[in-house]
Amino acid sequence: MSDKTTHFGFQTVNQEEKVHKVAEVFHSVANKYDVMNDLMSFGIHRLWKRFTIEACQVQRGQKVLDLAGGSGDLTARLAHLVGSEGCVVLSDINSSMLSVGREKLIDQGLIGNIEYVQANAEKLPFPNSSFDCITIAFGLRNVTDKDAALRAMYNSLKPGGRLLILEFSKPTIPLLDKVYEQYSFKILPLMGKLIADDANSYRYLAESIRMHPDQETLLSMMQEAGFEHCQYQNMTGGIVALHKGYKF
């Protein structure tokens, strides 16, 4: 076992232990994931994801990787954009989340241009220069080695390809920050307990948001990984930010 440590929420744990702990969280929440997303964000996550899709500028015939794609919200939209000539790969490290996503997309009649791959974002199993676009929505903060994951994404993109990271970030309005903190650490675990019978997983999710790099730090990490023309846009007062970078 590696002796390197990292954060699991506010805890300091061995890196390999974090992988197992995060897996347990998402095995636990998979079946209630979509319901809880709607409740926790008051449905606003749909607007954040719609904005992300518009920013992707995906064209028909292109190949897209929806990394940590979970229940497939972005994959569904991307599959319509690339059409029958293109392909979207829905990838997640967690088998339970991937199963939920596959069942949901098949129920929607989305077959033929979607592939499913269980993969670790730090060690993507794709040849270099495979994708025109990579999206990762609300998944990067759960990755143990974010720098390794960013490098793997960079390598997997074609020249001219782009990466879009939709993730919780740091509120830019002081009063909003205080309200959001109270909501995250008091209301979210309670909702998790009442609806999913799992307060601990939602307490971890709140903690993981606080431990995630802020907007400027993540921007610098993308640049260190090789991405160019990096930029971000805050949404909902910085509660969420969309980062975008290109490979040239």
N, C-alpha and C positions, 0 to 999 in steps of 0.2 A: 504494500500500500504506500502511496506517495505521502511524504511528510509535509507537503505544501498545504497551506491553509487558505481559506477564502471565507466569504460571508454567505450564510444561509439566513436571509433576513438579518436580524441583529446578532445572530450567533456567529461565532468563529468556529469553523469546522474544517476537517480534512477535505481536500478537493474531491476525492472519490466519494466521500460520504455525502457531499452536497448533491452529486449526481443522483444518488439513490433517494435522498430526501425530496428533491424536486420531482423525481418520478412518482414518489408516493403521493405528493400533493395532487398531481394532475391525473393519476389513476383515480384518486378520490373524487375530484371535481368534474371529471369528464362528462358524466351524464347530465349534470346540472349547469354545464358551462355556459350555454347560450342563454338560459333563463337568468342566471346570475349576472351575466354581462348586461342584459337589458335593465335589470333592477338596479345594479350598482351604478350604472352610468345614466340612468333615466332615459335610456335609448339613444343617448348622444353618440355612443360608440359607432353607430351606423353612419352618422354624418362624418365622423373622423375617417372611417374606412372609405366612404364615398369620395372624400377629398383625396385620399391616398391613391385611389384608382385613377382619378382624373389626372393626378400628377405623374402617374406611371408613363403616360403617353404610349401605351402598348398598341401595336398594330396587328392586323390580321397576318397570320402565318408565323408570328414570332414564338419563341420558346421562353417560358417564364417559370421561375422557381418561387413558389410561395413557401418560404421557410418558417418552421414553427407555426405552420398554417392551421393547426388545431382543427376546429370544426368546419373550416373551409369557407368562411365568409368571403375572403378576398379571392379564393380560387374560383368560386362560382361566378363572380363578376369578370375575372380575368379570362375564364374559359369562353365567355360570350365574345370578348374583344378579340381574342386570337383566332376564333372561328375553327372550322374543321381542318384548315390547313396548318394550324398552329398546335401548340401543346402547353399545358400547364402541369407542372409537377407539384403536387401537394406533399410536403415533407414535414415530418415531426419526429422528435426523438421518442415520444411517448406513444406506445402502441394503443392505449385506450383512446387517446385523443384522435389518433389517426383513424381508428375504427369508427368513431363517432362522425368524423368528417366524411369518410367514405360512404357510410350509410345515408347521411344527410344529402350528399350530392347525388347519389344514385336515386334517392327518393324524388329529387327535383328533376330527374330525367337527364342529368348531365353525365353523359358517357361518351367515350370515343376519343376525346382530346384531353383527358385528365389521367395522369399517372400518379401512383402512390408509392412513396419511398420513406421507410423509417430510417432516419439518419441523424447523426450528431452534427450540429452546426459547426463544431470545431474541426471536424474531419469529414468534409462532404465527399461522397463517393462518386462524384461526377468528373469527367475529363475537364481539363482547363478549357476555357472559352466555350462553354456549353450554352449559356443563357444570354438572352437580350436584356432581361430585366430580372432582378431578385427583389422580392418584398419580404419583410419580416415585421409582423404586427404584434406587439405586446409579448414578444418572445425573447428579445435580446437580454432583458434584465435577468432572465433565469439561466442564462448560459454561464458556465463557470469561468472559462477563459474567453472573454469577449474579444480580446485582440486577435487570438487565433481564429475565432469565428469570422471576424472582419477580413482577415487575410484569406481565409478559405472562400469567402464570398467573392472577394476581388478576383481570385484565380479562376473561379467558376464563370465569371462574366466574359462575354465576348468584348473585344475592343469596341468602344462606343456604347457599351452597356451601362446600365444604371442600377444603383441600389437605393431602395427606399425603406427607411426604418421608422415605423410608427410606434411610439413608445411613451409611456408615462414619463413626465419630466418634472421640472421644478417650477412651481407657480411663480409668476413674476410680479404679482400684486400681494403686498404684505398681509392685508386682511384676508384675502382669499387663501393664502398659505395657512393661516391659523385655522380657518374654518375647515379647510380640506384635511388638515392634520387630525382634527377632532372627528371628522367623518370617517377617515381611513382607519383610525385605531379604536373607535368606539362603535360606530354603526356597522362597518363592514363585517367584523367578526360576529356581531349579533345577527346580521342577515344570514351569514354563513351557517350559524347554528340553527336558526329557525327554518331556513329553506332547504339547506343541503345537509343539515345535521353534522356540520364540520366547521367549527369556529377556528380551529388551529390553522387549517389551510388558508383561510381568508385573512387571518392575522399575518401569516407568512407573506401573502401577496401584498398586503399593506406595507410590511417591512421591506420587501424587495424593491418596492417603488422608491422608498426613501434612500435605499443604498445604491440605486442606479445612478450612473454619472449624469451630471447636469448637461444642459444643452451645449455649452461651449466645450466641455470636456469630451463629450461624444463626438463633436465635430472634429476635434484634434485627433481623436483615436482613428476616425475614418481617414483623415489625411495621412496619419502615420502608416496606415495599411495600404496606402497608394492611391486612394481616391482623390479625384480632382474636382474643381468647381463645387466644392461641398457647401451646402447651405441648409438652413432649417427654418421652419415656420412654426411658431407657437399657435396652439389652438386652446380655446377655453381658458385663457389667461395663463397659459404655460403648463396647465395640468397635463397636457399632452403636447408633444412636438413631433413634427414630421421632418426627418433628416433625409437629404438626398445627395448622392455623390455619383460621379462618373468614372469609368475606366477608359483611358485613352491609350 
